[in-house]
Amino acid sequence: MCSLPVPQEPLRRVAVTGGTHGNEMSGVCLVQQWLRDPGELQRASFAAVPVLANPAATAACRRYVDCDLNRVFTSTFLTARAHPDDPYEVTRARELNQLLGPKASGRAFDFVLDLHNTTANMGTCLLVKTTHDIFALHMCHHLQVALCPQSAERALQNPELPFLVSVDQHPGEETYDMTSVAKNGIGLELGPQPQGVLRADLLTRMRALVAKVLDFIQLFNQGTAFPAFEMEAYRIVRSVDFPRTEAGDLAGTVHPQLQDRDFEPLRPGAPIFQMFSGEDVLYEGESTVYPIFINEAAYYEKGIAFFQTEKLTLSVPALPALAPTPSPGP
């Protein structure tokens, strides 16, 4: 596989961001706790920095104030001249770019871990930007093995087993999410959890995931080599909107046979929507796909009922140990 460059030096500048969406409470509450007491984020070779990404939306317990913060980390927004009428999240993105970036620069943070919740039945989901990021794939594999050493075949029965989802960019498309201001990063998506609600089980699971991510970085920093492996992943191929009227109103909703079946196979001819008029809408694709983010509350405004993904088996090459740092001369 064609791979991105792997880090050649220890990762010293690491951030954990929560509240990118202000009503996704697991990340919000964990970051607020770590701002008070950051001891959990310290490792021998680095100390991760907790960052509350969207304070105004967090205070209002809303996804965002003016626009989605996780969509505005592009050069168009980050480099434009500031204006008093700019959306709050655009201004905040520039502040975060100065804190954790600048994006695409040598001064950017080495790694950002961004914490999210979803109302969909996604269980534990790890989001990477590409299947060519060897370092991120090894990190995700480490989480899978560390948290759930049993067979991945039991994933659908075990919400703690992390699924890997790749949001591959189209050629020439610029990254726009929170993690893109750093040199590398992944997102954690845990669900189902209603917006503005905190579930203890998901808080505990997210806390454990963050700890394992930091443990992996520590292992890498101290010179651990990681062998090659194979893993399953799901790559997003397209989004599917709800059925709508000519005026754009909903004309139906997710079918009961699809609801809550994230990552399960959707075969041609299976029902996907139930129209308000009573009839079913069937999946008319030619191949089996694996829906995710089914009926996610935050995606209604984006015209997304679910995403279709394809299931992949990735052959990931070994991640070599860092070269020893030369000792200073006499």
HUSUL-V739279 format. One record per helix or strand. SS is the DSSP state (2 for helix, 1 for strand). FROM is the first residue (numbers start at 1). TO is the last residue. If there is no record, write none. Layout:
[[SS/FROM/TO] [SS/FROM/TO]]
This chain:
[[1/14/18] [2/25/36] [2/38/41] [1/42/42] [1/47/47] [1/49/52] [2/55/60] [2/69/71] [2/75/78] [2/88/100] [1/111/117] [1/123/128] [2/134/147] [2/152/157] [1/163/166] [2/178/181] [1/185/191] [2/200/221] [1/226/226] [1/229/240] [1/244/244] [1/250/250] [1/252/254] [1/265/266] [1/271/275] [1/280/282] [1/289/292] [2/297/299] [1/306/316] [1/319/319]]
